[in-house]
Amino acid sequence: MAKMEQVAPQEGQERRGFFKRLLAVVLGSVAIFTPLAAGLAFVLDPLKRKSGASDKLRITNLDALPADGRPVKFPIMASRVDAWNKLPNTPVGAIYLRKVGEKQVQAFNVVCPHAGCFVDYRGDMNSFFCPCHNSAFGLNGEITDKKSPSPRGLDSLEVEVRGNEVWVRFQNFQTGKAQKVPVA
């Protein structure tokens, strides 16, 4: 029988084998972790989004408001994001706007602070009225009837006049409380 000599692997072959295994591990990791990272980003996306509640919305032009200070009701249309669904130009509420000066505007949320009913403007009485529990509010939003069950006046909103445009920071507030507490 012939003697078989054991041949030691050459140094270059060992290195090539190591690099092949390293490349296989790297490519395998990329193949596994790329879809995992994409899936994780998709699932966590709603948590990363910022709420649009603090943004001001363009409502109308100053010309659309009567100079005599009579309130006008405007719907609030905004893009609504609910988890993964984005609903563009959806009604999210309503406000009353009234001119109180040449370039000054006052805004009130239409929701009654007592129980959340929509407040109506009564032109014949020149005041706001809640039909649910007979709360009455003056043009300045303050309670006018001492028997009113509302714990506070109408909720005023932040208004900014930019040139001829009226911008409002729309938000809802908790009902039934004496303090004006924003709804998250």
C-alpha positions as CSV (number, residue, x, y, z in Angstrom):
1,M,0.0,0.0,0.0
2,A,1.1,3.3,-0.8
3,K,1.6,5.8,1.9
4,M,-0.8,8.6,1.8
5,E,0.7,11.8,2.7
6,Q,-1.5,14.2,4.6
7,V,-1.4,17.4,2.8
8,A,-1.9,20.5,5.0
9,P,-4.2,23.0,3.5
10,Q,-2.5,25.9,2.1
11,E,-2.7,29.2,3.9
12,G,-4.5,30.8,1.0
13,Q,-7.2,28.2,0.9
14,E,-8.0,28.6,4.6
15,R,-8.3,32.3,4.1
16,R,-10.6,31.9,1.1
17,G,-12.8,29.5,3.1
18,F,-13.0,32.0,6.0
19,F,-14.0,34.8,3.6
20,K,-16.6,32.6,1.9
21,R,-18.2,31.8,5.3
22,L,-18.0,35.4,6.4
23,L,-19.7,36.6,3.1
24,A,-22.4,33.9,3.5
25,V,-23.1,35.1,7.1
26,V,-23.3,38.8,6.0
27,L,-25.5,38.1,3.0
28,G,-27.8,35.9,5.0
29,S,-28.1,38.5,7.8
30,V,-29.0,41.2,5.2
31,A,-31.5,38.8,3.6
32,I,-33.2,38.2,7.0
33,F,-32.9,41.6,8.7
34,T,-34.0,43.8,5.7
35,P,-37.6,42.5,5.6
36,L,-37.7,42.4,9.4
37,A,-36.6,46.0,9.7
38,A,-39.1,47.0,7.0
39,G,-41.9,45.2,8.7
40,L,-41.0,46.7,12.1
41,A,-40.9,50.2,10.6
42,F,-44.4,49.6,9.1
43,V,-45.9,48.4,12.4
44,L,-44.4,51.2,14.4
45,D,-45.2,54.0,11.9
46,P,-48.4,55.2,13.6
47,L,-46.5,55.7,16.8
48,K,-43.9,58.0,15.1
49,R,-46.4,60.3,13.5
50,K,-47.1,63.6,15.0
51,S,-50.6,64.8,15.6
52,G,-51.8,67.6,13.3
53,A,-53.9,69.1,16.1
54,S,-51.4,71.9,16.8
55,D,-51.3,73.1,13.2
56,K,-53.3,76.1,12.1
57,L,-55.8,75.7,9.3
58,R,-56.8,78.3,6.7
59,I,-60.5,78.8,7.2
60,T,-61.5,81.8,5.1
61,N,-60.7,85.4,3.9
62,L,-61.5,88.5,6.0
63,D,-63.9,89.6,3.3
64,A,-66.2,86.6,4.1
65,L,-66.9,87.9,7.6
66,P,-69.5,90.6,8.1
67,A,-68.1,94.0,9.4
68,D,-70.9,94.3,12.0
69,G,-69.4,91.4,14.1
70,R,-72.1,88.9,13.3
71,P,-70.7,85.3,13.7
72,V,-70.5,83.0,10.7
73,K,-70.2,79.2,11.1
74,F,-67.4,77.4,9.1
75,P,-66.8,73.7,8.9
76,I,-63.3,72.5,9.7
77,M,-61.9,70.3,7.0
78,A,-58.6,68.5,7.6
79,S,-56.6,65.4,6.8
80,R,-57.3,62.8,9.4
81,V,-54.9,60.1,10.2
82,D,-56.1,57.0,12.0
83,A,-53.3,54.4,12.4
84,W,-52.5,53.5,8.8
85,N,-55.4,55.2,7.2
86,K,-55.1,58.8,5.9
87,L,-58.5,60.5,5.1
88,P,-57.9,63.7,3.2
89,N,-60.3,66.7,3.5
90,T,-62.5,65.2,6.2
91,P,-64.9,67.2,8.4
92,V,-63.4,67.3,11.9
93,G,-65.6,70.0,13.5
94,A,-66.9,73.5,13.1
95,I,-66.2,77.0,14.4
96,Y,-67.8,80.4,14.6
97,L,-65.8,83.4,13.4
98,R,-66.6,87.0,13.9
99,K,-64.8,90.2,13.1
100,V,-64.0,92.3,16.2
101,G,-61.8,94.9,14.4
102,E,-60.4,95.8,11.1
103,K,-58.0,92.9,11.1
104,Q,-59.0,91.1,14.3
105,V,-61.1,88.0,14.4
106,Q,-62.5,86.0,17.3
107,A,-63.1,82.2,17.0
108,F,-65.2,79.8,19.1
109,N,-65.6,76.1,18.9
110,V,-69.3,75.2,18.2
111,V,-69.3,72.5,20.9
112,C,-71.1,73.5,24.1
113,P,-68.8,73.1,27.1
114,H,-71.6,71.5,29.1
115,A,-72.5,68.3,27.3
116,G,-71.0,68.5,23.8
117,C,-74.1,69.6,21.8
118,F,-73.6,72.0,18.9
119,V,-74.3,75.6,19.7
120,D,-76.5,77.7,17.4
121,Y,-76.2,81.4,16.7
122,R,-79.5,83.2,17.0
123,G,-79.5,86.4,15.0
124,D,-82.8,87.7,16.5
125,M,-81.2,87.5,20.0
126,N,-77.7,88.3,18.8
127,S,-76.3,85.5,21.0
128,F,-75.3,81.8,21.0
129,F,-77.7,79.2,22.3
130,C,-77.3,75.5,23.1
131,P,-80.6,73.7,22.4
132,C,-79.8,70.7,24.6
133,H,-79.9,72.3,28.0
134,N,-80.8,76.0,27.2
135,S,-77.3,77.4,27.8
136,A,-77.0,81.0,26.5
137,F,-73.8,82.7,25.5
138,G,-73.1,86.3,24.5
139,L,-71.2,87.3,21.3
140,N,-68.0,87.3,23.4
141,G,-68.6,83.7,24.3
142,E,-69.4,84.3,28.0
143,I,-72.4,82.8,29.8
144,T,-75.3,85.2,29.8
145,D,-77.9,83.2,31.8
146,K,-77.0,82.6,35.4
147,K,-79.2,79.4,35.4
148,S,-77.0,78.0,32.6
149,P,-75.7,74.5,33.3
150,S,-72.6,75.1,31.3
151,P,-69.5,75.2,33.5
152,R,-67.7,77.8,31.4
153,G,-68.2,80.0,28.4
154,L,-67.7,79.0,24.8
155,D,-64.2,77.7,24.0
156,S,-62.2,80.4,22.2
157,L,-59.6,79.3,19.7
158,E,-56.3,80.8,18.6
159,V,-56.7,83.0,15.5
160,E,-54.0,84.5,13.2
161,V,-54.7,86.9,10.4
162,R,-52.1,86.5,7.6
163,G,-52.7,89.2,5.0
164,N,-56.4,88.7,4.1
165,E,-56.6,85.1,5.3
166,V,-57.9,83.8,8.6
167,W,-56.0,80.9,10.2
168,V,-57.3,79.0,13.2
169,R,-55.7,76.5,15.5
170,F,-58.7,74.1,15.9
171,Q,-59.0,71.9,18.9
172,N,-61.7,70.3,21.0
173,F,-61.9,70.6,24.8
174,Q,-63.3,68.3,27.5
175,T,-66.9,69.0,28.3
176,G,-68.4,69.3,31.8
177,K,-65.4,70.9,33.4
178,A,-64.9,74.4,34.6
179,Q,-61.3,74.5,33.2
180,K,-60.6,74.5,29.5
181,V,-58.7,71.2,29.0
182,P,-57.7,70.2,25.5
183,V,-58.7,66.7,24.3
184,A,-55.7,64.7,23.3
